[in-house]
Amino acid sequence: MNWTIKVLHFGTITSPKCMFTPGLDTDLVLDAPYLGFLLQKDGINVLVDTGINERYIVNGHTRWNNCPAEGGTSWVTEALKKEGLEPNDIHMVLYTHLHNDHTGACHLFHDAETVFMKAEWENLLNPLPIQIYRGDFDQTVIEIFRKMKNVVMLDGDAELANGLKVYLTPGHTRGSMCIGVPTDKGPRIIVGDLFYMPYFLFPQTDSMTDMKGKTHPITPLPEAMGPILTHVMIYDQYAYYDSYYKVRALAPGFEEKYFLFGHDGSLLFTGVR
């Protein structure tokens, strides 16, 4: 039996697409989810990411860029409840990275085996000035992680004892991590925010599907700009390209179905394909 993957809805942010593609599709404003993923096999429950903490949403808006948003710890517990689970039913938590919208409910999983990259921990401890200004990392989680008994910090690619594979894929952050999941439909790669949505990895696409299943036409990125969408939230462009080639090589084919993106609204409508 292979792993099953369930998509969990941990909150929603509303923002213009042109935040990432300046000058393109300036009138398109979309809701995007804060996502988590529940991996299950043989009675083992693995959670990927823990959403945004309510501290980062003030009066219904995100603290830094003032986008309308909702989410918080209660969203995480409610999403698990819909799957018949409570936080103490989670055996392992994998963090694609340690940004504030992916570690929000980490305190609920104190006893679970907790896995992230050593380079990501170092980035959390020593953020750049722009990361501090934007509040990319929630500094209050440092002590929470330090008090956990089962933290595993990896220094590169690894195959876990349960058969899941993790890959160091820096670019978005120093220690961004992708997760390889064998399923009955073939391998699936959870890329976190290395690529927020499909059009970040497939920038010449001409449409995207939102979290209600509606398809929107979008402007393909000029091919001269390269094979992936780069933007202000990429800290190392050279590492970003290296990670792109690495992730691409992990999939049997360069098709959208093999990749699960950290803020892909279509997954709430279609589920894992």
TORDO-332874 format. One record per residue (C-alpha): residue number from 1; residue in three letters; x negated, y, z. Coordinates in steps of 0.05 Angstrom, whole numbers, plus 32768, in hexadecimal, padded with zeros to 4 digits. Example, Ala and Ser with C-alpha at 12.3 -4.5 7.8 and 13.67 -1.06 7.14 Angstrom:
2
(1; 'ALA'; (7F0A; 7FA6; 809C)),
(2; 'SER'; (7EEF; 7FEB; 808F)),
//
This chain:
273
(1; 'MET'; (8000; 8000; 8000)),
(2; 'ASN'; (7FE6; 8045; 7FED)),
(3; 'TRP'; (7FF4; 8087; 800E)),
(4; 'THR'; (8034; 80AE; 8005)),
(5; 'ILE'; (8033; 80FB; 8004)),
(6; 'LYS'; (806B; 8127; 801D)),
(7; 'VAL'; (806C; 8172; 8012)),
(8; 'LEU'; (807A; 819B; 8051)),
(9; 'HIS'; (8095; 81E3; 8050)),
(10; 'PHE'; (8073; 820D; 8086)),
(11; 'GLY'; (808A; 8252; 8070)),
(12; 'THR'; (8091; 8281; 8035)),
(13; 'ILE'; (806D; 82C0; 801C)),
(14; 'THR'; (8088; 82EE; 7FE6)),
(15; 'SER'; (8055; 8311; 7FBA)),
(16; 'PRO'; (804B; 832C; 7F74)),
(17; 'LYS'; (8025; 82FD; 7F45)),
(18; 'CYS'; (7FFA; 8337; 7F2E)),
(19; 'MET'; (7FD7; 8335; 7F72)),
(20; 'PHE'; (7FAE; 82FE; 7F52)),
(21; 'THR'; (7FB4; 8310; 7F08)),
(22; 'PRO'; (7FAE; 835C; 7F06)),
(23; 'GLY'; (7FD1; 837A; 7ECA)),
(24; 'LEU'; (7FF6; 833A; 7EB9)),
(25; 'ASP'; (803F; 832B; 7EC9)),
(26; 'THR'; (8044; 836A; 7EF4)),
(27; 'ASP'; (808F; 8363; 7EFC)),
(28; 'LEU'; (808E; 831B; 7F16)),
(29; 'VAL'; (8098; 8314; 7F61)),
(30; 'LEU'; (809B; 82CE; 7F7D)),
(31; 'ASP'; (80A6; 82A8; 7FBD)),
(32; 'ALA'; (806D; 8279; 7FCD)),
(33; 'PRO'; (806C; 8246; 8005)),
(34; 'TYR'; (803A; 8239; 803C)),
(35; 'LEU'; (8033; 81EE; 8031)),
(36; 'GLY'; (801D; 81B2; 8059)),
(37; 'PHE'; (8018; 816A; 8043)),
(38; 'LEU'; (802B; 812B; 806A)),
(39; 'LEU'; (8004; 80ED; 8056)),
(40; 'GLN'; (801E; 80AB; 806E)),
(41; 'LYS'; (8006; 8063; 8069)),
(42; 'ASP'; (8010; 8026; 8096)),
(43; 'GLY'; (802C; 804F; 80CF)),
(44; 'ILE'; (7FF5; 8083; 80CC)),
(45; 'ASN'; (8009; 80CC; 80C6)),
(46; 'VAL'; (7FD6; 80FE; 80AC)),
(47; 'LEU'; (7FE7; 8148; 80A7)),
(48; 'VAL'; (7FC4; 8177; 8077)),
(49; 'ASP'; (7FC3; 81BF; 8092)),
(50; 'THR'; (7FF0; 81DD; 80C7)),
(51; 'GLY'; (800E; 821C; 80A9)),
(52; 'ILE'; (800C; 8265; 80BE)),
(53; 'ASN'; (8012; 827D; 8106)),
(54; 'GLU'; (8049; 82AE; 8116)),
(55; 'ARG'; (8014; 82DF; 812F)),
(56; 'TYR'; (8003; 82ED; 80E6)),
(57; 'ILE'; (804B; 8300; 80D4)),
(58; 'VAL'; (8062; 8343; 80F1)),
(59; 'ASN'; (80A8; 835D; 80E6)),
(60; 'GLY'; (80B2; 832B; 80AD)),
(61; 'HIS'; (8072; 833E; 8089)),
(62; 'THR'; (802B; 8324; 8086)),
(63; 'ARG'; (7FFA; 834B; 80B1)),
(64; 'TRP'; (7FC8; 835C; 807B)),
(65; 'ASN'; (7FEA; 8368; 8038)),
(66; 'ASN'; (8030; 8375; 8053)),
(67; 'CYS'; (8052; 8342; 8027)),
(68; 'PRO'; (8096; 8327; 803F)),
(69; 'ALA'; (808A; 82E5; 8062)),
(70; 'GLU'; (80A6; 82B3; 8093)),
(71; 'GLY'; (8087; 8278; 80B5)),
(72; 'GLY'; (8068; 8262; 80F7)),
(73; 'THR'; (8060; 8228; 8127)),
(74; 'SER'; (80AB; 8218; 8128)),
(75; 'TRP'; (80A8; 820D; 80DC)),
(76; 'VAL'; (8073; 81D8; 80E6)),
(77; 'THR'; (8099; 81B3; 811C)),
(78; 'GLU'; (80DA; 81B8; 80F4)),
(79; 'ALA'; (80B9; 819C; 80B5)),
(80; 'LEU'; (809E; 8161; 80DD)),
(81; 'LYS'; (80E1; 8157; 80FE)),
(82; 'LYS'; (8102; 814F; 80B9)),
(83; 'GLU'; (80D2; 8115; 80AE)),
(84; 'GLY'; (80E4; 80F6; 80F1)),
(85; 'LEU'; (80A3; 810B; 8111)),
(86; 'GLU'; (8089; 8136; 814B)),
(87; 'PRO'; (8044; 8155; 8150)),
(88; 'ASN'; (802B; 811C; 817C)),
(89; 'ASP'; (803C; 80EA; 8144)),
(90; 'ILE'; (8004; 8108; 8119)),
(91; 'HIS'; (7FC5; 80DD; 811C)),
(92; 'MET'; (7F98; 810A; 80F3)),
(93; 'VAL'; (7F97; 8152; 80DA)),
(94; 'LEU'; (7F6E; 8165; 809D)),
(95; 'TYR'; (7F61; 81AE; 8090)),
(96; 'THR'; (7F54; 81C4; 8049)),
(97; 'HIS'; (7F37; 8203; 8068)),
(98; 'LEU'; (7F40; 822B; 80A8)),
(99; 'HIS'; (7F64; 826A; 8091)),
(100; 'ASN'; (7F9B; 8285; 80BD)),
(101; 'ASP'; (7FD2; 8269; 8090)),
(102; 'HIS'; (7FB7; 8223; 8095)),
(103; 'THR'; (7FA6; 821D; 80E0)),
(104; 'GLY'; (7FE3; 823F; 80FD)),
(105; 'ALA'; (7FFD; 8204; 8125)),
(106; 'CYS'; (7FBA; 81E2; 8134)),
(107; 'HIS'; (7FC9; 81E5; 817E)),
(108; 'LEU'; (8001; 81B3; 8176)),
(109; 'PHE'; (7FD1; 817C; 8161)),
(110; 'HIS'; (7F9F; 817E; 8199)),
(111; 'ASP'; (7F97; 8132; 819E)),
(112; 'ALA'; (7F96; 8122; 8153)),
(113; 'GLU'; (7F55; 8114; 812F)),
(114; 'THR'; (7F46; 8158; 810F)),
(115; 'VAL'; (7F1B; 815C; 80D1)),
(116; 'PHE'; (7EFD; 8197; 80AD)),
(117; 'MET'; (7EBB; 81AB; 808E)),
(118; 'LYS'; (7E80; 81C4; 80B7)),
(119; 'ALA'; (7E76; 81FD; 8086)),
(120; 'GLU'; (7EBE; 8213; 8093)),
(121; 'TRP'; (7EB3; 8215; 80DE)),
(122; 'GLU'; (7E75; 823F; 80D3)),
(123; 'ASN'; (7E9E; 826F; 80A7)),
(124; 'LEU'; (7ED3; 8273; 80DE)),
(125; 'LEU'; (7E9E; 8285; 8111)),
(126; 'ASN'; (7E7A; 82B7; 80E5)),
(127; 'PRO'; (7EAD; 82D9; 80B7)),
(128; 'LEU'; (7E99; 830D; 8085)),
(129; 'PRO'; (7EB0; 8355; 8091)),
(130; 'ILE'; (7EE6; 8350; 805B)),
(131; 'GLN'; (7EFF; 830F; 807B)),
(132; 'ILE'; (7F04; 8332; 80BE)),
(133; 'TYR'; (7F28; 836D; 80A0)),
(134; 'ARG'; (7F5C; 8341; 807E)),
(135; 'GLY'; (7F61; 8312; 80BA)),
(136; 'ASP'; (7F54; 82D6; 808D)),
(137; 'PHE'; (7F3E; 82AC; 80C8)),
(138; 'ASP'; (7F65; 82AA; 810A)),
(139; 'GLN'; (7F2E; 82B0; 813E)),
(140; 'THR'; (7F5B; 8296; 8175)),
(141; 'VAL'; (7F58; 824F; 8158)),
(142; 'ILE'; (7F0E; 824A; 8168)),
(143; 'GLU'; (7F19; 8239; 81B1)),
(144; 'ILE'; (7F53; 820B; 819E)),
(145; 'PHE'; (7F26; 81E2; 8171)),
(146; 'ARG'; (7EEE; 81E3; 81A4)),
(147; 'LYS'; (7F1B; 81C3; 81D8)),
(148; 'MET'; (7F32; 818B; 81AB)),
(149; 'LYS'; (7F15; 8147; 81BA)),
(150; 'ASN'; (7F16; 812A; 8174)),
(151; 'VAL'; (7EF9; 815E; 8145)),
(152; 'VAL'; (7ED1; 8143; 810A)),
(153; 'MET'; (7EA8; 8176; 80E4)),
(154; 'LEU'; (7E8E; 815A; 80A2)),
(155; 'ASP'; (7E52; 8173; 807C)),
(156; 'GLY'; (7E68; 815F; 8036)),
(157; 'ASP'; (7E91; 812B; 8012)),
(158; 'ALA'; (7EA8; 80EE; 8039)),
(159; 'GLU'; (7ED6; 80B2; 8035)),
(160; 'LEU'; (7EFE; 80AD; 8076)),
(161; 'ALA'; (7F0C; 806B; 8098)),
(162; 'ASN'; (7F55; 806E; 8082)),
(163; 'GLY'; (7F42; 8070; 8038)),
(164; 'LEU'; (7F4D; 80BB; 802D)),
(165; 'LYS'; (7F14; 80E1; 800E)),
(166; 'VAL'; (7EFF; 8129; 801C)),
(167; 'TYR'; (7ED4; 8155; 7FF1)),
(168; 'LEU'; (7EAF; 8195; 8001)),
(169; 'THR'; (7EC7; 81C8; 7FCD)),
(170; 'PRO'; (7EB0; 820E; 7FE0)),
(171; 'GLY'; (7EC5; 824D; 7FBD)),
(172; 'HIS'; (7F05; 8265; 7FDE)),
(173; 'THR'; (7EE0; 825D; 8020)),
(174; 'ARG'; (7E9C; 8240; 8031)),
(175; 'GLY'; (7EB9; 81FE; 8049)),
(176; 'SER'; (7EF7; 81F4; 801F)),
(177; 'MET'; (7F08; 81AB; 801C)),
(178; 'CYS'; (7F30; 8182; 7FE9)),
(179; 'ILE'; (7F51; 8140; 7FFC)),
(180; 'GLY'; (7F56; 8103; 7FCF)),
(181; 'VAL'; (7F94; 80D9; 7FDC)),
(182; 'PRO'; (7F9F; 8096; 7FBA)),
(183; 'THR'; (7FE9; 808D; 7FAB)),
(184; 'ASP'; (8013; 805B; 7F83)),
(185; 'LYS'; (8018; 8090; 7F4D)),
(186; 'GLY'; (7FCC; 8097; 7F4A)),
(187; 'PRO'; (7F9C; 80C5; 7F6E)),
(188; 'ARG'; (7FB3; 8109; 7F86)),
(189; 'ILE'; (7F84; 8140; 7F9A)),
(190; 'ILE'; (7F9A; 8173; 7FCE)),
(191; 'VAL'; (7F73; 81B2; 7FBC)),
(192; 'GLY'; (7F8C; 81E1; 7FF2)),
(193; 'ASP'; (7F7F; 8229; 7FDF)),
(194; 'LEU'; (7F45; 821B; 7FB2)),
(195; 'PHE'; (7F7C; 8223; 7F7F)),
(196; 'TYR'; (7FBB; 8241; 7F9D)),
(197; 'MET'; (7FEA; 822D; 7F65)),
(198; 'PRO'; (7FE6; 8206; 7F24)),
(199; 'TYR'; (7FD8; 8243; 7EF9)),
(200; 'PHE'; (7F98; 8250; 7F20)),
(201; 'LEU'; (7F7C; 820E; 7F07)),
(202; 'PHE'; (7FA0; 8210; 7EC4)),
(203; 'PRO'; (7F9E; 825B; 7EB5)),
(204; 'GLN'; (7FB2; 8254; 7E6B)),
(205; 'THR'; (7FF7; 8239; 7E7E)),
(206; 'ASP'; (8032; 8264; 7E68)),
(207; 'SER'; (8065; 8253; 7E9E)),
(208; 'MET'; (806B; 8243; 7EE8)),
(209; 'THR'; (80A2; 8224; 7F13)),
(210; 'ASP'; (80B6; 8245; 7F55)),
(211; 'MET'; (80CD; 8224; 7F95)),
(212; 'LYS'; (8116; 8224; 7F7E)),
(213; 'GLY'; (8105; 8200; 7F3E)),
(214; 'LYS'; (810C; 823D; 7F11)),
(215; 'THR'; (80D9; 8242; 7ED9)),
(216; 'HIS'; (80BA; 8286; 7ECB)),
(217; 'PRO'; (8092; 8299; 7E8C)),
(218; 'ILE'; (804D; 82B3; 7E9D)),
(219; 'THR'; (8014; 82D0; 7E75)),
(220; 'PRO'; (7FDB; 82A0; 7E67)),
(221; 'LEU'; (7F98; 82B9; 7E80)),
(222; 'PRO'; (7F6B; 82CE; 7E47)),
(223; 'GLU'; (7F3D; 8293; 7E38)),
(224; 'ALA'; (7F01; 82C1; 7E39)),
(225; 'MET'; (7F0C; 82C8; 7E85)),
(226; 'GLY'; (7EF8; 827F; 7E8E)),
(227; 'PRO'; (7F19; 823C; 7EA0)),
(228; 'ILE'; (7F33; 8251; 7EE5)),
(229; 'LEU'; (7F53; 828D; 7F04)),
(230; 'THR'; (7F23; 82B4; 7F30)),
(231; 'HIS'; (7F3C; 82E8; 7F62)),
(232; 'VAL'; (7F2C; 8311; 7FA0)),
(233; 'MET'; (7F35; 82D6; 7FD0)),
(234; 'ILE'; (7EFB; 82AF; 7FB1)),
(235; 'TYR'; (7EBE; 82BB; 7FDC)),
(236; 'ASP'; (7E8A; 8298; 7FB0)),
(237; 'GLN'; (7E98; 8298; 7F65)),
(238; 'TYR'; (7E5E; 826A; 7F55)),
(239; 'ALA'; (7E74; 8237; 7F89)),
(240; 'TYR'; (7EBC; 823F; 7F6F)),
(241; 'TYR'; (7EA8; 8229; 7F29)),
(242; 'ASP'; (7E7F; 81EF; 7F45)),
(243; 'SER'; (7EBB; 81D8; 7F6D)),
(244; 'TYR'; (7EE8; 81DE; 7F30)),
(245; 'TYR'; (7EBD; 81AD; 7F09)),
(246; 'LYS'; (7EB8; 817F; 7F45)),
(247; 'VAL'; (7F03; 817D; 7F51)),
(248; 'ARG'; (7F11; 8174; 7F07)),
(249; 'ALA'; (7EE3; 8138; 7F06)),
(250; 'LEU'; (7F09; 8117; 7F3F)),
(251; 'ALA'; (7F4A; 8110; 7F17)),
(252; 'PRO'; (7F55; 80D9; 7EE2)),
(253; 'GLY'; (7F6C; 8110; 7EB3)),
(254; 'PHE'; (7F6E; 815C; 7EB5)),
(255; 'GLU'; (7FB9; 815E; 7EC0)),
(256; 'GLU'; (7FE1; 8187; 7EF3)),
(257; 'LYS'; (8002; 8149; 7F11)),
(258; 'TYR'; (7FC1; 8133; 7F31)),
(259; 'PHE'; (7FB9; 8172; 7F5A)),
(260; 'LEU'; (7FE0; 818D; 7F96)),
(261; 'PHE'; (7FD8; 81D8; 7FA2)),
(262; 'GLY'; (7FDC; 81FC; 7FE5)),
(263; 'HIS'; (8013; 822D; 7FD1)),
(264; 'ASP'; (8036; 820C; 7F97)),
(265; 'GLY'; (8080; 821B; 7F9D)),
(266; 'SER'; (8093; 81E8; 7F69)),
(267; 'LEU'; (8080; 81B0; 7F99)),
(268; 'LEU'; (80BB; 81C1; 7FC5)),
(269; 'PHE'; (80E8; 81B5; 7F8A)),
(270; 'THR'; (80C6; 817B; 7F66)),
(271; 'GLY'; (80A1; 815A; 7F9F)),
(272; 'VAL'; (8060; 8135; 7F90)),
(273; 'ARG'; (8061; 811F; 7F47)),
//
